[in-house]
């Protein structure tokens, strides 16, 4: 019953928190994409530790920036969210592969939850998809 009520909340009630979450996630993803492109020493070290060649960093960064741009535009936000979710799933799989500690393992999932939460608060159609019984 509560999920149906959330799906029909007026736009002004949900859009500002949704925009704030979206901005937070987008800024983080832009930062992450830029450091993959620039390749400072911590990124080079992380790629070595994870067992990936550093030459992949540029492509990953550009792809991440493109997906984030799609997520930031309201008309393509759903597609961007799907693509960023796939990217974050790959990050989680990488952390599982190297048997990382709990925080690096859970962090991509937390970002994904914030990503979809922000989109759901901004878009009634996404709320209807994510919430059982949502209209």
C-alpha positions as CSV (number, residue, x, y, z in Angstrom):
1,X,0.0,0.0,0.0
2,X,2.8,2.4,0.8
3,X,4.6,1.7,-2.4
4,X,1.5,2.7,-4.4
5,X,1.3,5.9,-2.5
6,X,5.0,6.6,-3.2
7,X,4.5,6.0,-6.9
8,X,1.8,8.6,-7.1
9,X,3.5,11.3,-4.9
10,X,3.4,14.7,-6.5
11,X,6.5,15.7,-8.5
12,X,7.5,18.6,-6.3
13,X,7.7,16.2,-3.3
14,X,10.1,13.8,-4.9
15,X,12.0,15.7,-7.5
16,X,14.4,17.7,-5.3
17,X,15.7,14.8,-3.3
18,X,15.9,12.9,-6.5
19,X,17.9,15.6,-8.2
20,X,20.2,15.8,-5.2
21,X,20.9,12.1,-5.3
22,X,21.3,12.2,-9.1
23,X,23.8,15.1,-8.8
24,X,25.7,13.3,-6.1
25,X,26.0,10.1,-8.1
26,X,26.7,11.9,-11.4
27,X,29.5,14.0,-9.8
28,X,31.1,10.9,-8.3
29,X,30.9,9.1,-11.7
30,X,32.4,12.1,-13.5
31,X,35.2,12.2,-11.0
32,X,35.8,8.5,-11.4
33,X,35.7,8.7,-15.2
34,X,38.1,11.7,-15.3
35,X,40.7,10.0,-13.1
36,X,40.5,6.9,-15.3
37,X,41.3,9.2,-18.3
38,X,44.0,11.2,-16.5
39,X,45.6,8.1,-14.9
40,X,47.2,9.4,-11.8
41,X,49.5,7.1,-9.8
42,X,46.7,5.7,-7.5
43,X,44.8,4.6,-10.7
44,X,47.9,3.0,-12.1
45,X,48.5,1.2,-8.8
46,X,44.9,0.1,-8.5
47,X,44.9,-1.4,-12.1
48,X,48.1,-3.3,-11.3
49,X,46.6,-4.6,-8.0
50,X,43.4,-5.7,-9.8
51,X,45.4,-7.3,-12.6
52,X,44.2,-5.1,-15.5
53,X,46.5,-3.5,-18.0
54,X,46.6,0.3,-17.6
55,X,45.9,0.8,-21.3
56,X,42.2,-0.2,-20.5
57,X,41.9,2.8,-18.2
58,X,41.3,5.4,-20.9
59,X,38.5,3.3,-22.6
60,X,36.8,2.6,-19.2
61,X,37.0,6.3,-18.3
62,X,35.5,7.5,-21.6
63,X,32.8,4.8,-21.4
64,X,31.9,5.8,-17.9
65,X,31.7,9.5,-18.8
66,X,29.4,8.7,-21.8
67,X,27.1,6.6,-19.6
68,X,27.1,9.3,-16.9
69,X,26.1,11.9,-19.6
70,X,23.2,9.7,-20.6
71,X,22.2,9.4,-17.0
72,X,22.3,13.1,-16.4
73,X,19.9,13.9,-19.3
74,X,16.3,13.3,-18.3
75,X,15.2,11.9,-21.6
76,X,18.0,9.2,-21.6
77,X,18.3,8.8,-17.8
78,X,16.9,5.3,-17.8
79,X,19.3,4.0,-20.4
80,X,22.2,5.7,-18.6
81,X,21.1,4.1,-15.3
82,X,21.1,0.7,-17.0
83,X,24.5,1.1,-18.5
84,X,26.0,2.5,-15.3
85,X,24.5,-0.4,-13.4
86,X,26.3,-2.8,-15.7
87,X,29.5,-0.8,-15.2
88,X,29.1,-1.0,-11.4
89,X,28.3,-4.7,-11.7
90,X,31.7,-5.2,-13.4
91,X,33.4,-3.3,-10.7
92,X,31.7,-5.6,-8.1
93,X,32.8,-8.7,-10.1
94,X,36.4,-7.4,-10.2
95,X,36.4,-6.9,-6.5
96,X,35.0,-10.4,-6.0
97,X,37.7,-11.8,-8.3
98,X,40.5,-10.3,-6.2
99,X,38.8,-11.2,-2.9
100,X,38.7,-7.6,-1.8
101,X,37.6,-6.5,1.7
102,X,33.9,-5.8,2.3
103,X,33.9,-2.1,1.7
104,X,35.4,-2.1,-1.9
105,X,33.1,-5.0,-2.6
106,X,29.9,-3.2,-1.4
107,X,30.7,0.3,-2.6
108,X,29.7,-0.2,-6.2
109,X,26.3,-1.7,-5.1
110,X,25.8,1.3,-2.8
111,X,26.4,3.7,-5.7
112,X,24.0,1.7,-7.8
113,X,21.3,1.9,-5.1
114,X,21.8,5.7,-4.9
115,X,21.7,5.9,-8.7
116,X,18.3,4.1,-9.0
117,X,17.0,5.8,-5.9
118,X,17.7,9.2,-7.4
119,X,16.1,8.2,-10.7
120,X,13.0,6.7,-9.0
121,X,12.5,9.9,-7.0
122,X,12.7,12.0,-10.2
123,X,10.6,9.8,-12.5
124,X,7.2,8.4,-11.7
125,X,7.5,5.7,-14.4
126,X,10.7,4.3,-12.8
127,X,8.9,4.3,-9.4
128,X,6.1,2.3,-11.0
129,X,8.7,-0.2,-12.4
130,X,10.7,-0.6,-9.2
131,X,7.9,-0.6,-6.6
132,X,5.5,-3.5,-6.4
133,X,2.0,-2.4,-7.1
134,X,3.2,1.0,-8.1
135,X,1.1,3.0,-10.6
